[in-house]
């Protein structure tokens, strides 16, 4: 019953074994020297200035999440637009159009909610 999946299982097993063997051989044959410079960050050959642990404003994360949200929305809209002709030919064009309107409506409602809550105001 699971015989067709045997080549895939074999491939995954060989790949995992190859990775483990590489790590073990590298650890056994590699040198282990404690050097202070290994703990420092590399900044184009120059000595690092200041701390790398800066606290960023939450607004940067909000912009990133909103970008991903609308980027994914645009991907779905493009895929829908490409397949719209085949949906019309199959006779379900109106249903699919209604579904995409609901999808866009929910995203617009989420945008209006975030806007009214002040999530898009940078100076807060």
C-alpha positions in Angstrom: 0.0 0.0 0.0 2.8 2.4 0.8 5.1 1.0 -1.8 4.8 4.0 -4.2 6.2 6.2 -1.5 9.3 4.1 -0.9 11.5 6.1 -3.3 10.6 9.4 -1.6 11.3 7.9 1.8 14.6 6.5 0.6 15.5 10.0 -0.8 14.6 11.7 2.5 16.6 9.1 4.4 19.7 9.4 2.2 19.5 13.2 2.4 19.3 13.2 6.2 22.1 10.7 6.5 24.3 12.7 4.2 23.7 15.8 6.3 24.4 14.1 9.5 27.6 12.5 8.1 28.9 15.8 6.9 28.3 17.5 10.3 30.0 14.6 12.2 33.0 14.4 9.9 33.4 18.2 10.0 33.3 18.1 13.8 35.8 15.3 14.0 38.3 16.6 11.5 37.9 20.4 12.0 40.1 22.4 14.3 38.8 23.7 17.6 40.6 26.9 18.5 39.1 29.4 20.8 39.7 32.9 19.3 38.2 36.1 20.7 37.3 37.4 17.3 34.9 34.6 16.6 32.4 36.2 19.0 32.5 39.6 17.2 30.3 40.6 14.4 31.9 41.3 11.0 31.2 44.7 9.6 33.1 45.0 6.3 36.5 44.6 8.0 36.0 47.5 10.3 35.7 47.5 14.0 32.0 47.4 15.1 30.6 50.5 16.7 27.9 50.5 19.3 25.5 47.7 20.1 23.8 45.5 17.5 20.8 45.2 19.9 18.6 48.2 19.0 15.0 48.5 20.0 13.0 49.2 16.9 9.7 51.0 16.9 6.6 48.8 16.6 5.6 50.9 13.6 8.2 49.1 11.5 6.7 45.7 12.3 3.2 47.1 11.6 4.3 48.3 8.2 5.9 44.9 7.5 2.8 43.0 8.4 0.6 45.2 6.4 2.9 44.9 3.4 2.8 41.1 3.6 -1.0 41.2 4.0 -1.6 43.3 0.9 1.1 41.4 -1.0 -0.6 38.1 -0.4 -3.9 39.8 -1.3 -2.5 41.0 -4.6 -1.2 37.4 -5.4 -4.7 36.0 -4.8 -6.2 38.7 -7.0 -3.8 38.0 -9.8 -4.4 34.3 -9.6 -8.1 34.9 -9.6 -7.8 37.2 -12.6 -5.9 34.6 -14.6 -8.4 31.9 -13.8 -11.5 34.1 -14.3 -12.0 33.2 -17.9 -12.0 29.5 -17.2 -14.5 30.1 -14.4 -16.8 31.9 -16.8 -16.6 29.1 -19.3 -17.5 26.6 -16.6 -20.6 28.6 -15.7 -19.5 29.5 -12.2 -18.1 33.0 -13.0 -20.7 34.9 -10.9 -20.2 32.7 -7.9 -16.4 33.1 -8.0 -16.8 36.8 -8.6 -19.0 37.0 -5.4 -16.4 35.1 -3.5 -13.6 37.4 -4.5 -15.8 40.4 -3.6 -16.3 38.9 -0.1 -12.5 38.4 0.1 -11.7 42.0 -0.9 -14.5 43.3 1.4 -13.1 41.5 4.4 -9.6 42.9 3.7 -11.0 46.4 3.3 -13.0 46.0 6.5 -9.7 45.0 8.3 -8.0 48.0 6.8 -10.7 50.4 7.9 -10.6 48.8 11.4 -6.8 49.3 11.7 -7.1 52.8 10.3 -9.8 53.8 12.9 -7.9 52.3 15.7 -4.9 54.5 14.7 -2.6 51.7 13.7 -1.5 53.6 10.6 -0.5 56.8 12.4 3.3 57.0 12.5 3.6 59.7 15.2 1.9 57.8 18.0 
